[in-house]
Amino acid sequence: MQLNMKRFFFLMLLLCSFFMCDGGNAVKVLITPGSRAEIPCRYTYEDQGAIAEMSVQWRGPENQVMCHYIKHKSFRNCTPGYSLDYAPGQITLIIEEVAVADLGTHVCSVSKRHEFSDFDAELSLRPKSFTESPKANGNHSGNKGGALFLFGWALSACFLG
């Protein structure tokens, strides 16, 4: 029984690391190229009510400024194809048509007087579904086969010992 419990916990650890665990605190947004993406940035400065003076800057994967918002000056400036949606406690970067260059880490920098906070968001490709039909040449798209093989191997190692 002791050995079976070890195998069970090993399997759970493997499943967690394979499918569920998040390596950091970054928000993850999955998209398909050409689609619209909304990347949220939540902050706590306005938990007690709206504040008058605040500035937000969204930077893209190459550290370029995508949008800049200064609340007390009613200033909003975004690179074409990008926009912002503001509500107290959250400012969302909207990318109208995602390009490959948009993939990667986006940083939302929020400042209130002398307080500064950065929040990361990872824009990644949505994995192709397991039910997708094979390509015309007979190969399946993506690397799901390798991942499934590894998962099957780990299962057999756990249960067959």
N, C-alpha and C positions, 0 to 999 in steps of 0.2 A: 504494500500500500504506500509506503514511504517513497519508493521509486516512481510510482504512478503520479503522486502529487508533484514531485520534481518535474516530471515530464509535462504535467498540466501547467505548472507555473512557467516553464520554459516556453511552451506553446503560447500562453497568454502574453508573455513578454514579446515574443516574436510577432504576434498579431498586432500588438500595440505599436511596436516600432515600425512595422510594415505599413499599417493602414491609418492609425489614429494619432500618434504622437506628433506634436508640433515642436520643432527645434527652437523656436523663439517666440517672441511676443508679437510678431508682425501679423497684421490682418492679412488673410490670403483671399484673393479674388481670382476665380477661375473664369476664363473667357475663351471665345473663339475669335480669331482674327476677322476684322471687318464688323464685328458686333459692337454694341454700345456697352461701356463699362462704367459702373458707379463705384468709386472707391471711398469708403467712409473714413472720417477722422473724428473720433469722439474725444472730448476733453471735459474736464470738470470745472473750469473757471466759472461757468455760468450755472452751477448747481443751485446757488442761492438766488438766482434771478439773473436777468440779462445785465451785462456790463457795457459801459459806454465805449471804453477804449480797448481795442483788441486788433491784432494784426495776424494774418494767416498767410503762409507761403507754402505752395505745393511745388516740390522739385521732382523731376523725373529720374529715370535710371542713369542718365549721364550727368546728373546733378544740375540740369538746366531748370530754370524757373518756368513752370507751366502756368501757374496762376498766382496772383497776389491780391489779397483782400485786406483793406484797412477799414474797419467798421466805423470808427468815429469820423472818417472823412468821406464815407460813402464811396470809396474807391475800390474798383474791381477791374483787374486787367488780366486777361488770359491769352495764351497763345491760341491762334485760330484752331478750331476743332476741339477745344477744351472749354469747360465752363464750371461754375461752382453753384452748389445749392446749399444755402446757409439756413440753419435753424439753431437756436440757442443750444449749445452743448455738442453740436455736430456740424461740420462743414464737409461736404462731399465733392470730390473731384469727379467730373463727368467727362469721359472721353467718348466723343460721338462715334468714331469709327476706329477701333483699335488696330494699330499696325504692329508689326513684329518689333519695331523700335520702342514701342511702349512697354514691352515685357520687361519685368525686373522690379527692383525696389523703388517705390515712390516714398517720399518723406513729406509729411505734413508738419510744418513748424508753426506752433501757436505761441504768440507772446501777448502777455497782459502786463502792462507797465514794465516791471523788472523781472517778471517770471517768464521763463522760456521752456517749452516742452516740444520734443520731437516724437512723432509717431510714425512707424514704418508700416507700409502696406506692400505686399508682394503681388504683382499682377502676373499670372501664369496661364499657360494654355490649358484649357479644359481637356482632360484625357478623353480619347475616343472611347465610345462605349464598347463593352464586351460583346454586345449583340450586333455590332456593325458587320456588314458582310465583307468577305475577303476581297482583296484587290484582284484585278483581272489576271495577274500573273500567278495567282495561287498563294502568294504570301499574305500573311495577315499584317495589318497596319500596326505600328507601335511596337513596344517591346513587352506586351502583356504575356507572351509565351514564356519568356525568360522569367518574369516575375511569378507566373503560375507554376513553372517548373520548380523554382526555388521554394515556393510555398509548399508544394506537394512533397518535395524532398524533406523539408523540415518536419512536415506532418509524419512522414514515414519514419524519420529518425526518432521522433518522439514516441511513436506507438509500437514500432517494431524493434526498437532498441539496437 
